[in-house]
Amino acid sequence: MKEDSRKKRIETILKKNFSPNVLLVRDDSKKHEGHSQVSRNAKETHFFIKMVLTNCTTTKVNLHRKVYNLLNNEFTTGLHALELDLKSS
């Protein structure tokens, strides 16, 4: 994995802002190759994120919003979609 990869940047942003107990960031871009909304040579466009937080008091909707806001720059540079599995333990 390249040090400047989107996966690495996403992991760094989420660790810094949430300190999760569990964090899994998986590049699922290969599963979406050829979709009409994604340019033919695009890379690192679709990701699955599983994150488990301790004592999270915000709602799931607000947690999703925060993740999307934190990753806004990634969306402006080619990220197309996230699948989120966010939980509080």
A tleap script that builds the chain and sets N, CA, C and O, in Angstrom:
source leaprc.protein.ff14SB
mol = sequence {
  NMET LYS GLU ASP SER ARG LYS LYS ARG ILE
  GLU THR ILE LEU LYS LYS ASN PHE SER PRO
  ASN VAL LEU LEU VAL ARG ASP ASP SER LYS
  LYS HIE GLU GLY HIE SER GLN VAL SER ARG
  ASN ALA LYS GLU THR HIE PHE PHE ILE LYS
  MET VAL LEU THR ASN CYS THR THR THR LYS
  VAL ASN LEU HIE ARG LYS VAL TYR ASN LEU
  LEU ASN ASN GLU PHE THR THR GLY LEU HIE
  ALA LEU GLU LEU ASP LEU LYS SER CSER
}
set mol.1.N position { 0.855 -1.177 0.000 }
set mol.1.CA position { 0.000 0.000 0.000 }
set mol.1.C position { 0.896 1.233 0.000 }
set mol.1.O position { 1.826 1.337 0.800 }
set mol.2.N position { 0.610 2.158 -0.897 }
set mol.2.CA position { 1.370 3.398 -0.929 }
set mol.2.C position { 1.072 4.206 0.328 }
set mol.2.O position { -0.038 4.177 0.860 }
set mol.3.N position { 2.087 4.924 0.786 }
set mol.3.CA position { 1.936 5.733 2.000 }
set mol.3.C position { 0.918 6.851 1.805 }
set mol.3.O position { 0.265 7.266 2.762 }
set mol.4.N position { 0.776 7.342 0.570 }
set mol.4.CA position { -0.156 8.434 0.307 }
set mol.4.C position { -1.488 7.935 -0.255 }
set mol.4.O position { -2.233 8.705 -0.862 }
set mol.5.N position { -1.785 6.667 -0.056 }
set mol.5.CA position { -3.020 6.111 -0.599 }
set mol.5.C position { -4.242 6.679 0.118 }
set mol.5.O position { -4.165 7.112 1.267 }
set mol.6.N position { -5.363 6.667 -0.585 }
set mol.6.CA position { -6.612 7.151 0.000 }
set mol.6.C position { -6.961 6.338 1.249 }
set mol.6.O position { -7.428 6.897 2.242 }
set mol.7.N position { -6.737 5.026 1.203 }
set mol.7.CA position { -7.024 4.166 2.354 }
set mol.7.C position { -6.247 4.646 3.580 }
set mol.7.O position { -6.815 4.762 4.666 }
set mol.8.N position { -4.980 4.920 3.418 }
set mol.8.CA position { -4.139 5.376 4.520 }
set mol.8.C position { -4.607 6.736 5.039 }
set mol.8.O position { -4.649 6.962 6.248 }
set mol.9.N position { -4.955 7.629 4.134 }
set mol.9.CA position { -5.444 8.956 4.555 }
set mol.9.C position { -6.742 8.830 5.341 }
set mol.9.O position { -6.921 9.500 6.359 }
set mol.10.N position { -7.652 7.972 4.875 }
set mol.10.CA position { -8.925 7.769 5.581 }
set mol.10.C position { -8.664 7.207 6.981 }
set mol.10.O position { -9.242 7.680 7.960 }
set mol.11.N position { -7.800 6.204 7.074 }
set mol.11.CA position { -7.475 5.624 8.384 }
set mol.11.C position { -6.906 6.686 9.326 }
set mol.11.O position { -7.292 6.748 10.494 }
set mol.12.N position { -6.011 7.502 8.837 }
set mol.12.CA position { -5.390 8.540 9.659 }
set mol.12.C position { -6.423 9.547 10.157 }
set mol.12.O position { -6.423 9.903 11.335 }
set mol.13.N position { -7.288 10.000 9.282 }
set mol.13.CA position { -8.322 10.975 9.652 }
set mol.13.C position { -9.258 10.395 10.707 }
set mol.13.O position { -9.567 11.062 11.695 }
set mol.14.N position { -9.715 9.149 10.505 }
set mol.14.CA position { -10.661 8.546 11.443 }
set mol.14.C position { -10.007 8.251 12.798 }
set mol.14.O position { -10.627 8.460 13.841 }
set mol.15.N position { -8.778 7.774 12.788 }
set mol.15.CA position { -8.075 7.519 14.057 }
set mol.15.C position { -7.889 8.808 14.837 }
set mol.15.O position { -8.094 8.842 16.051 }
set mol.16.N position { -7.504 9.858 14.147 }
set mol.16.CA position { -7.263 11.155 14.797 }
set mol.16.C position { -8.532 11.734 15.418 }
set mol.16.O position { -8.488 12.300 16.510 }
set mol.17.N position { -9.649 11.596 14.732 }
set mol.17.CA position { -10.888 12.240 15.162 }
set mol.17.C position { -11.785 11.384 16.048 }
set mol.17.O position { -12.665 11.917 16.723 }
set mol.18.N position { -11.580 10.064 16.060 }
set mol.18.CA position { -12.462 9.183 16.826 }
set mol.18.C position { -11.752 8.272 17.815 }
set mol.18.O position { -12.381 7.836 18.779 }
set mol.19.N position { -10.500 7.969 17.628 }
set mol.19.CA position { -9.780 6.978 18.451 }
set mol.19.C position { -10.608 5.701 18.614 }
set mol.19.O position { -10.921 5.309 19.738 }
set mol.20.N position { -10.960 5.059 17.518 }
set mol.20.CA position { -11.845 3.891 17.587 }
set mol.20.C position { -11.175 2.670 18.201 }
set mol.20.O position { -9.959 2.497 18.116 }
set mol.21.N position { -12.007 1.817 18.831 }
set mol.21.CA position { -11.531 0.514 19.327 }
set mol.21.C position { -11.236 -0.411 18.167 }
set mol.21.O position { -10.261 -1.163 18.183 }
set mol.22.N position { -12.088 -0.347 17.160 }
set mol.22.CA position { -11.947 -1.169 15.956 }
set mol.22.C position { -12.051 -0.237 14.761 }
set mol.22.O position { -12.941 0.612 14.694 }
set mol.23.N position { -11.139 -0.403 13.825 }
set mol.23.CA position { -11.216 0.352 12.578 }
set mol.23.C position { -10.764 -0.551 11.438 }
set mol.23.O position { -9.642 -1.059 11.430 }
set mol.24.N position { -11.649 -0.736 10.491 }
set mol.24.CA position { -11.341 -1.481 9.276 }
set mol.24.C position { -11.717 -0.593 8.101 }
set mol.24.O position { -12.868 -0.174 7.977 }
set mol.25.N position { -10.760 -0.310 7.251 }
set mol.25.CA position { -11.015 0.447 6.027 }
set mol.25.C position { -10.608 -0.459 4.874 }
set mol.25.O position { -9.451 -0.863 4.761 }
set mol.26.N position { -11.584 -0.770 4.018 }
set mol.26.CA position { -11.349 -1.720 2.926 }
set mol.26.C position { -11.674 -1.046 1.589 }
set mol.26.O position { -12.731 -0.434 1.431 }
set mol.27.N position { -10.765 -1.166 0.648 }
set mol.27.CA position { -10.971 -0.620 -0.689 }
set mol.27.C position { -11.801 -1.614 -1.498 }
set mol.27.O position { -11.327 -2.698 -1.836 }
set mol.28.N position { -13.036 -1.238 -1.804 }
set mol.28.CA position { -13.942 -2.092 -2.579 }
set mol.28.C position { -14.089 -1.608 -4.030 }
set mol.28.O position { -15.044 -1.977 -4.714 }
set mol.29.N position { -13.164 -0.801 -4.484 }
set mol.29.CA position { -13.272 -0.194 -5.813 }
set mol.29.C position { -13.380 -1.223 -6.929 }
set mol.29.O position { -14.120 -1.007 -7.889 }
set mol.30.N position { -12.666 -2.328 -6.828 }
set mol.30.CA position { -12.697 -3.358 -7.877 }
set mol.30.C position { -14.118 -3.865 -8.130 }
set mol.30.O position { -14.472 -4.197 -9.261 }
set mol.31.N position { -14.930 -3.923 -7.065 }
set mol.31.CA position { -16.307 -4.422 -7.196 }
set mol.31.C position { -17.177 -3.474 -8.020 }
set mol.31.O position { -18.247 -3.863 -8.489 }
set mol.32.N position { -16.722 -2.234 -8.198 }
set mol.32.CA position { -17.550 -1.214 -8.843 }
set mol.32.C position { -16.975 -0.740 -10.176 }
set mol.32.O position { -17.454 0.241 -10.746 }
set mol.33.N position { -15.960 -1.426 -10.667 }
set mol.33.CA position { -15.380 -1.055 -11.958 }
set mol.33.C position { -16.451 -1.120 -13.043 }
set mol.33.O position { -17.275 -2.034 -13.069 }
set mol.34.N position { -16.421 -0.143 -13.926 }
set mol.34.CA position { -17.365 -0.124 -15.041 }
set mol.34.C position { -18.672 0.573 -14.746 }
set mol.34.O position { -19.487 0.727 -15.655 }
set mol.35.N position { -18.913 1.002 -13.518 }
set mol.35.CA position { -20.139 1.752 -13.230 }
set mol.35.C position { -20.118 3.059 -14.017 }
set mol.35.O position { -19.069 3.686 -14.169 }
set mol.36.N position { -21.256 3.452 -14.503 }
set mol.36.CA position { -21.328 4.623 -15.383 }
set mol.36.C position { -20.920 5.922 -14.686 }
set mol.36.O position { -20.454 6.848 -15.350 }
set mol.37.N position { -21.083 6.011 -13.376 }
set mol.37.CA position { -20.751 7.248 -12.661 }
set mol.37.C position { -19.264 7.368 -12.350 }
set mol.37.O position { -18.817 8.426 -11.909 }
set mol.38.N position { -18.493 6.314 -12.567 }
set mol.38.CA position { -17.080 6.299 -12.213 }
set mol.38.C position { -16.259 6.258 -13.498 }
set mol.38.O position { -16.496 5.414 -14.361 }
set mol.39.N position { -15.292 7.171 -13.626 }
set mol.39.CA position { -14.479 7.184 -14.841 }
set mol.39.C position { -13.700 5.882 -14.980 }
set mol.39.O position { -13.386 5.221 -13.989 }
set mol.40.N position { -13.401 5.536 -16.189 }
set mol.40.CA position { -12.834 4.235 -16.515 }
set mol.40.C position { -11.532 3.920 -15.776 }
set mol.40.O position { -11.350 2.790 -15.321 }
set mol.41.N position { -10.639 4.875 -15.647 }
set mol.41.CA position { -9.336 4.637 -15.031 }
set mol.41.C position { -9.275 5.061 -13.565 }
set mol.41.O position { -8.191 5.114 -12.985 }
set mol.42.N position { -10.405 5.359 -12.970 }
set mol.42.CA position { -10.433 5.822 -11.582 }
set mol.42.C position { -9.984 4.710 -10.638 }
set mol.42.O position { -10.295 3.537 -10.845 }
set mol.43.N position { -9.259 5.092 -9.616 }
set mol.43.CA position { -8.786 4.164 -8.585 }
set mol.43.C position { -9.253 4.670 -7.226 }
set mol.43.O position { -9.535 5.857 -7.065 }
set mol.44.N position { -9.335 3.777 -6.259 }
set mol.44.CA position { -9.671 4.128 -4.868 }
set mol.44.C position { -10.955 4.976 -4.799 }
set mol.44.O position { -10.954 6.075 -4.246 }
set mol.45.N position { -12.032 4.452 -5.364 }
set mol.45.CA position { -13.286 5.201 -5.459 }
set mol.45.C position { -14.358 4.754 -4.474 }
set mol.45.O position { -15.235 5.544 -4.126 }
set mol.46.N position { -14.306 3.501 -4.017 }
set mol.46.CA position { -15.337 2.941 -3.149 }
set mol.46.C position { -14.681 2.270 -1.944 }
set mol.46.O position { -13.779 1.446 -2.092 }
set mol.47.N position { -15.153 2.639 -0.742 }
set mol.47.CA position { -14.575 2.076 0.475 }
set mol.47.C position { -15.655 1.621 1.440 }
set mol.47.O position { -16.739 2.198 1.520 }
set mol.48.N position { -15.321 0.568 2.165 }
set mol.48.CA position { -16.126 0.073 3.288 }
set mol.48.C position { -15.373 0.458 4.552 }
set mol.48.O position { -14.164 0.252 4.656 }
set mol.49.N position { -16.105 1.021 5.513 }
set mol.49.CA position { -15.497 1.409 6.794 }
set mol.49.C position { -16.304 0.791 7.922 }
set mol.49.O position { -17.507 1.021 8.045 }
set mol.50.N position { -15.619 0.000 8.746 }
set mol.50.CA position { -16.210 -0.522 9.982 }
set mol.50.C position { -15.467 0.147 11.123 }
set mol.50.O position { -14.238 0.120 11.191 }
set mol.51.N position { -16.250 0.755 12.028 }
set mol.51.CA position { -15.640 1.452 13.148 }
set mol.51.C position { -16.483 1.216 14.395 }
set mol.51.O position { -17.705 1.370 14.372 }
set mol.52.N position { -15.817 0.843 15.480 }
set mol.52.CA position { -16.479 0.657 16.772 }
set mol.52.C position { -15.882 1.669 17.736 }
set mol.52.O position { -14.665 1.742 17.911 }
set mol.53.N position { -16.756 2.446 18.356 }
set mol.53.CA position { -16.342 3.500 19.274 }
set mol.53.C position { -16.806 3.184 20.690 }
set mol.53.O position { -17.823 2.518 20.883 }
set mol.54.N position { -16.068 3.658 21.665 }
set mol.54.CA position { -16.449 3.497 23.063 }
set mol.54.C position { -17.153 4.760 23.531 }
set mol.54.O position { -16.698 5.872 23.264 }
set mol.55.N position { -18.255 4.581 24.224 }
set mol.55.CA position { -18.975 5.696 24.850 }
set mol.55.C position { -19.309 6.823 23.885 }
set mol.55.O position { -19.184 7.998 24.232 }
set mol.56.N position { -19.721 6.483 22.711 }
set mol.56.CA position { -20.126 7.479 21.728 }
set mol.56.C position { -21.551 7.919 22.062 }
set mol.56.O position { -22.458 7.089 22.123 }
set mol.57.N position { -21.748 9.207 22.277 }
set mol.57.CA position { -23.063 9.698 22.696 }
set mol.57.C position { -23.860 10.323 21.557 }
set mol.57.O position { -25.022 10.684 21.744 }
set mol.58.N position { -23.259 10.453 20.397 }
set mol.58.CA position { -23.970 11.048 19.270 }
set mol.58.C position { -24.848 9.993 18.577 }
set mol.58.O position { -24.617 8.793 18.719 }
set mol.59.N position { -25.841 10.452 17.839 }
set mol.59.CA position { -26.718 9.539 17.102 }
set mol.59.C position { -25.962 8.943 15.920 }
set mol.59.O position { -24.947 9.484 15.480 }
set mol.60.N position { -26.462 7.837 15.419 }
set mol.60.CA position { -25.835 7.188 14.262 }
set mol.60.C position { -25.848 8.125 13.053 }
set mol.60.O position { -24.875 8.179 12.300 }
set mol.61.N position { -26.938 8.855 12.866 }
set mol.61.CA position { -27.034 9.788 11.740 }
set mol.61.C position { -25.954 10.865 11.850 }
set mol.61.O position { -25.284 11.176 10.865 }
set mol.62.N position { -25.785 11.434 13.044 }
set mol.62.CA position { -24.769 12.465 13.223 }
set mol.62.C position { -23.357 11.895 13.087 }
set mol.62.O position { -22.454 12.585 12.614 }
set mol.63.N position { -23.168 10.668 13.489 }
set mol.63.CA position { -21.874 10.014 13.334 }
set mol.63.C position { -21.550 9.833 11.844 }
set mol.63.O position { -20.421 10.074 11.417 }
set mol.64.N position { -22.537 9.412 11.067 }
set mol.64.CA position { -22.353 9.280 9.627 }
set mol.64.C position { -22.027 10.644 9.011 }
set mol.64.O position { -21.127 10.757 8.179 }
set mol.65.N position { -22.760 11.666 9.422 }
set mol.65.CA position { -22.512 13.019 8.905 }
set mol.65.C position { -21.087 13.471 9.209 }
set mol.65.O position { -20.420 14.060 8.359 }
set mol.66.N position { -20.630 13.194 10.417 }
set mol.66.CA position { -19.282 13.607 10.806 }
set mol.66.C position { -18.232 12.905 9.943 }
set mol.66.O position { -17.271 13.538 9.505 }
set mol.67.N position { -18.406 11.617 9.698 }
set mol.67.CA position { -17.465 10.882 8.851 }
set mol.67.C position { -17.458 11.493 7.448 }
set mol.67.O position { -16.392 11.743 6.887 }
set mol.68.N position { -18.635 11.733 6.886 }
set mol.68.CA position { -18.698 12.326 5.547 }
set mol.68.C position { -18.056 13.710 5.524 }
set mol.68.O position { -17.351 14.040 4.570 }
set mol.69.N position { -18.281 14.523 6.550 }
set mol.69.CA position { -17.677 15.855 6.609 }
set mol.69.C position { -16.160 15.766 6.714 }
set mol.69.O position { -15.446 16.518 6.051 }
set mol.70.N position { -15.669 14.858 7.535 }
set mol.70.CA position { -14.224 14.694 7.689 }
set mol.70.C position { -13.556 14.233 6.399 }
set mol.70.O position { -12.395 14.553 6.147 }
set mol.71.N position { -14.286 13.485 5.590 }
set mol.71.CA position { -13.724 12.946 4.353 }
set mol.71.C position { -14.122 13.758 3.120 }
set mol.71.O position { -13.952 13.301 1.990 }
set mol.72.N position { -14.648 14.954 3.338 }
set mol.72.CA position { -15.101 15.796 2.235 }
set mol.72.C position { -14.009 16.011 1.190 }
set mol.72.O position { -14.286 15.955 -0.008 }
set mol.73.N position { -12.787 16.252 1.619 }
set mol.73.CA position { -11.701 16.471 0.665 }
set mol.73.C position { -11.476 15.235 -0.206 }
set mol.73.O position { -11.145 15.360 -1.386 }
set mol.74.N position { -11.653 14.056 0.364 }
set mol.74.CA position { -11.497 12.829 -0.427 }
set mol.74.C position { -12.565 12.742 -1.516 }
set mol.74.O position { -12.293 12.275 -2.623 }
set mol.75.N position { -13.785 13.193 -1.199 }
set mol.75.CA position { -14.852 13.191 -2.203 }
set mol.75.C position { -14.549 14.171 -3.332 }
set mol.75.O position { -14.884 13.913 -4.488 }
set mol.76.N position { -13.920 15.286 -3.001 }
set mol.76.CA position { -13.599 16.262 -4.052 }
set mol.76.C position { -12.428 15.816 -4.913 }
set mol.76.O position { -12.171 16.404 -5.963 }
set mol.77.N position { -11.710 14.771 -4.472 }
set mol.77.CA position { -10.549 14.295 -5.238 }
set mol.77.C position { -10.730 12.868 -5.757 }
set mol.77.O position { -9.744 12.188 -6.043 }
set mol.78.N position { -11.979 12.405 -5.883 }
set mol.78.CA position { -12.204 11.137 -6.562 }
set mol.78.C position { -12.919 10.041 -5.789 }
set mol.78.O position { -13.346 9.053 -6.385 }
set mol.79.N position { -13.060 10.189 -4.476 }
set mol.79.CA position { -13.845 9.202 -3.730 }
set mol.79.C position { -15.287 9.306 -4.187 }
set mol.79.O position { -15.840 10.403 -4.266 }
set mol.80.N position { -15.898 8.166 -4.488 }
set mol.80.CA position { -17.256 8.172 -5.026 }
set mol.80.C position { -18.286 7.699 -3.998 }
set mol.80.O position { -19.393 8.234 -3.952 }
set mol.81.N position { -17.938 6.699 -3.168 }
set mol.81.CA position { -18.941 6.130 -2.268 }
set mol.81.C position { -18.299 5.488 -1.049 }
set mol.81.O position { -17.188 4.961 -1.106 }
set mol.82.N position { -19.040 5.549 0.059 }
set mol.82.CA position { -18.662 4.879 1.305 }
set mol.82.C position { -19.782 3.950 1.727 }
set mol.82.O position { -20.959 4.268 1.564 }
set mol.83.N position { -19.416 2.810 2.266 }
set mol.83.CA position { -20.351 1.940 2.975 }
set mol.83.C position { -19.884 1.969 4.422 }
set mol.83.O position { -18.756 1.583 4.727 }
set mol.84.N position { -20.754 2.427 5.309 }
set mol.84.CA position { -20.377 2.617 6.702 }
set mol.84.C position { -21.063 1.626 7.621 }
set mol.84.O position { -22.273 1.414 7.533 }
set mol.85.N position { -20.279 1.018 8.506 }
set mol.85.CA position { -20.779 0.167 9.585 }
set mol.85.C position { -20.194 0.758 10.869 }
set mol.85.O position { -19.088 0.403 11.278 }
set mol.86.N position { -20.943 1.656 11.493 }
set mol.86.CA position { -20.459 2.412 12.644 }
set mol.86.C position { -21.260 2.005 13.868 }
set mol.86.O position { -22.491 1.990 13.850 }
set mol.87.N position { -20.527 1.670 14.948 }
set mol.87.CA position { -21.187 1.199 16.166 }
set mol.87.C position { -20.509 1.794 17.394 }
set mol.87.O position { -19.345 2.193 17.367 }
set mol.88.N position { -21.283 1.834 18.464 }
set mol.88.CA position { -20.740 2.238 19.765 }
set mol.88.C position { -20.848 1.051 20.700 }
set mol.88.O position { -21.891 0.403 20.784 }
set mol.89.N position { -19.751 0.769 21.407 }
set mol.89.CA position { -19.771 -0.376 22.321 }
set mol.89.C position { -20.108 0.056 23.724 }
set mol.89.O position { -20.169 -0.777 24.628 }
savepdb mol mol.pdb
quit
